[in-house]
Amino acid sequence: MTRLPSPPAVRPALLLALVAVVLATAACSPAKADLTDPVQILQAGATSLGDMKSFHLRGAIDGEIPLSLGGAGGTPLSIDGTTLDGDVDVEAGELAMEILVTSIVTLRVNLVVADGSTYLRAPLITGDGWVKQPLGGGIGADPGAAIDGLAAFLARLELKPEKLPDTRCGGTDCYSVRFTVPAAEVRDALGSLGSAIPGLSGDAVGDVTVTVGVRKDNLQLATLGLEVPAGGAKPLTIELELSKVDEPVTITPPPADQVKAAPGG
């Protein structure tokens, strides 16, 4: 039998030398420096938002909004525990969203923007079916245009953000910055969609505090928080989290046999 030659022995000294070279190379590689300028952090988040093709959106809303009846003064209405969850296709200008309000009665609202139309289902209002109307203002506005407006707003150099301590968001380390602006500026940035946010429509009392979370690993905008003085005993707080950025998403209109035209439409 022919015996194969044994592999050459690796000398311990040579092996240790190789390990030392690898460790030295890693130690000499430049580490990614943390950003310290809040303007630079906000600009990075704004740029990433403007580049997003799609994302998943989760949100929580707490606080009070005034409920006006017959033109009389507003009675504070708590909307604590309100949640929203859905997907946004920025490129196509489409979305599918569910909003759940549980503070007084359980109100579930489903919203789909697709194929140039808005579809709304709220069983307490529309029954089991969907109401269809042409794409227009308010909550049924083009989400792509709203995202573009928000990205341009966050990129404004005059916002003068302050840097907060780093935090965790989306399961990773994030930069956090905060700034305060008049409510009208946030409303204008979001276009007709901003007019549908409680407290931003009409003349909100005071300024809105905006907190932005930007991922440290890829500088993507991960969270957006709004504190809106909407006239109640405590401000309205809106916390939004973006995830699954640029992952494939399909927005499908409701089945035709479940859809009816909006009154007067």
C-alpha positions in Angstrom: 0.0 0.0 0.0 1.3 3.4 -0.9 1.3 5.7 2.0 0.4 9.3 1.3 2.9 11.9 2.6 2.0 13.5 5.8 1.0 17.2 5.6 3.8 19.5 6.7 3.7 20.3 10.4 2.7 23.8 11.3 5.2 25.2 13.8 3.6 26.8 16.9 5.8 29.8 16.5 4.6 30.4 12.9 0.9 29.9 13.9 1.3 32.4 16.7 2.9 34.9 14.3 0.0 34.6 11.9 -2.5 35.1 14.7 -0.6 38.2 15.8 -0.7 39.6 12.3 -4.4 39.2 12.1 -5.0 40.8 15.4 -2.7 43.7 14.6 -4.5 44.3 11.3 -7.9 44.4 13.1 -6.6 46.7 15.7 -5.2 49.1 13.1 -8.4 49.2 11.1 -10.1 52.5 11.6 -13.2 52.2 13.9 -16.4 53.8 12.8 -16.5 57.1 14.6 -19.7 58.1 16.4 -21.5 61.2 15.1 -21.7 64.0 17.6 -23.2 66.8 15.5 -27.1 66.7 15.9 -27.5 68.5 12.6 -25.4 65.8 10.8 -27.4 63.0 12.5 -30.8 64.6 11.5 -29.5 65.1 8.0 -28.5 61.5 7.7 -31.9 60.4 8.9 -33.7 62.7 6.5 -31.6 61.4 3.6 -32.4 57.8 4.5 -36.1 58.5 4.7 -36.1 60.2 1.3 -34.3 57.1 -0.2 -36.7 54.5 1.3 -38.8 52.5 -1.2 -40.9 50.7 1.4 -41.2 50.1 5.1 -43.3 48.7 7.9 -44.8 51.2 10.3 -45.9 50.7 13.9 -47.2 53.4 16.2 -48.7 54.2 19.5 -50.8 57.3 20.3 -51.6 58.6 23.8 -53.0 61.8 25.3 -56.1 63.9 24.9 -57.7 65.8 22.0 -60.6 68.3 22.2 -64.0 67.0 21.1 -66.0 69.9 19.7 -69.8 69.6 19.5 -71.9 72.1 17.7 -69.1 74.7 17.6 -68.9 74.8 21.3 -65.6 74.6 23.2 -63.7 71.3 23.0 -64.2 68.6 25.7 -61.0 66.6 26.3 -61.2 63.1 24.9 -58.6 60.5 25.9 -57.2 58.4 23.1 -54.7 56.5 25.3 -53.7 53.1 23.9 -54.4 53.9 20.3 -52.2 51.8 18.0 -51.5 51.7 14.3 -49.8 49.0 12.2 -49.2 48.7 8.5 -47.0 48.7 5.4 -46.1 51.6 3.2 -45.0 51.3 -0.4 -43.4 54.7 -1.0 -42.5 54.2 -4.6 -46.1 53.2 -5.6 -47.7 55.7 -3.3 -49.7 52.9 -1.6 -50.3 51.7 2.0 -52.3 49.3 4.1 -52.9 50.4 7.7 -54.9 49.4 10.7 -55.7 51.8 13.5 -57.2 50.6 16.7 -58.7 52.9 19.3 -59.7 51.3 22.6 -60.0 54.3 25.1 -63.8 54.6 25.1 -65.2 52.0 22.7 -63.2 49.7 20.5 -62.9 51.3 17.1 -61.0 49.5 14.4 -60.2 51.4 11.3 -58.6 49.8 8.2 -57.2 52.0 5.5 -55.9 50.9 2.1 -54.5 53.3 -0.5 -54.0 51.5 -3.8 -54.7 51.8 -7.5 -55.4 55.6 -7.2 -58.2 55.1 -4.7 -58.7 55.1 -0.9 -60.6 52.3 0.8 -61.9 52.7 4.3 -63.5 50.2 6.7 -64.6 51.1 10.2 -67.4 48.7 11.3 -69.0 51.2 13.6 -69.3 53.6 10.7 -69.2 51.6 7.4 -70.5 48.2 8.6 -68.6 45.2 7.4 -67.9 46.6 3.9 -65.4 49.0 2.5 -66.1 52.6 1.3 -64.2 53.6 -1.8 -63.4 57.2 -2.8 -60.8 58.8 -5.2 -57.4 59.4 -3.7 -57.6 62.8 -2.0 -56.7 64.7 1.1 -56.7 63.8 4.8 -55.9 60.3 5.9 -56.2 59.0 2.4 -53.5 61.2 0.9 -50.7 59.9 -1.2 -48.3 58.4 1.3 -45.3 58.8 -1.1 -45.9 62.5 -1.2 -46.2 62.7 2.6 -42.9 60.9 3.1 -41.2 63.1 0.6 -42.5 66.2 2.4 -41.4 64.8 5.8 -37.9 64.0 4.5 -37.5 67.5 3.1 -38.8 69.0 6.4 -36.3 67.0 8.5 -33.4 68.1 6.1 -33.9 71.8 6.9 -30.8 73.3 8.4 -32.7 75.8 10.5 -34.3 73.2 12.7 -31.5 73.5 15.3 -31.8 70.0 16.9 -30.2 69.0 20.2 -28.5 65.7 20.7 -29.9 63.4 23.3 -28.2 60.4 24.9 -28.0 57.4 22.6 -30.9 55.0 22.9 -32.1 51.6 21.6 -34.6 51.5 18.8 -35.5 48.7 16.4 -33.3 46.3 18.4 -30.1 48.3 17.8 -28.2 51.3 19.1 -29.6 54.6 17.8 -28.7 58.3 17.9 -31.5 60.5 19.3 -32.1 64.2 18.5 -34.9 66.6 19.4 -36.2 69.9 18.2 -39.3 72.1 18.6 -41.3 73.8 15.8 -44.7 75.3 15.4 -47.4 72.8 14.7 -48.2 74.5 11.4 -44.7 73.6 10.1 -45.2 69.9 10.8 -48.7 70.0 9.3 -47.4 71.7 6.1 -44.5 69.2 5.8 -47.0 66.3 5.7 -49.4 68.0 3.4 -53.0 66.9 3.6 -52.0 63.9 5.6 -50.8 66.2 8.4 -54.2 67.8 8.5 -55.6 64.5 9.5 -53.4 64.1 12.6 -55.3 65.2 15.8 -53.9 68.4 17.2 -52.2 69.4 14.0 -55.4 70.3 12.2 -56.5 73.8 12.9 -54.5 76.0 15.3 -52.8 73.8 17.8 -51.8 75.3 21.1 -48.0 75.9 21.4 -45.2 74.1 19.5 -44.7 70.5 18.6 -41.6 68.7 20.0 -40.2 66.2 17.5 -37.8 63.4 18.5 -36.0 61.5 15.8 -34.1 58.2 16.3 -31.4 57.3 13.7 -29.7 53.8 13.6 -26.0 54.0 14.3 -25.1 51.0 12.1 -26.6 52.3 8.8 -27.9 55.8 9.6 -31.4 55.0 8.7 -34.3 56.8 10.4 -35.8 54.3 12.8 -38.2 56.3 15.0 -40.2 59.5 15.0 -42.0 61.0 18.0 -44.3 63.9 18.1 -45.5 65.7 21.3 -48.5 67.8 20.3 -50.2 70.3 22.7 -53.7 69.6 21.4 -55.7 71.4 24.1 -56.2 68.5 26.5 -54.8 68.3 30.1 -51.8 66.3 28.7 -50.2 66.5 25.3 -50.9 64.1 22.5 -47.9 61.8 22.0 -47.3 60.0 18.8 -44.5 57.4 18.6 -43.7 55.8 15.2 -41.2 53.0 14.4 -40.0 52.1 10.9 -38.7 48.6 10.1 -38.3 46.2 7.2 -37.0 49.0 5.1 -37.0 48.3 1.3 -38.3 44.8 1.8 -40.8 43.6 -0.8 -44.4 44.7 0.0 -47.7 44.1 -1.8 -50.7 46.4 -1.2 -53.9 44.7 -2.4 -57.3 46.6 -2.7 -60.2 44.9 -0.9 -62.4 42.4 -2.9 -64.7 44.2 -5.3 -67.8 42.6 -3.8 -67.0 44.1 -0.4 -66.6 47.7 -1.7 -69.2 50.4 -2.1 -68.9 54.0 -3.3 -68.7 56.8 -0.7 -71.9 58.8 -0.2 -72.2 61.4 -2.9 -69.3 59.8 -4.7 
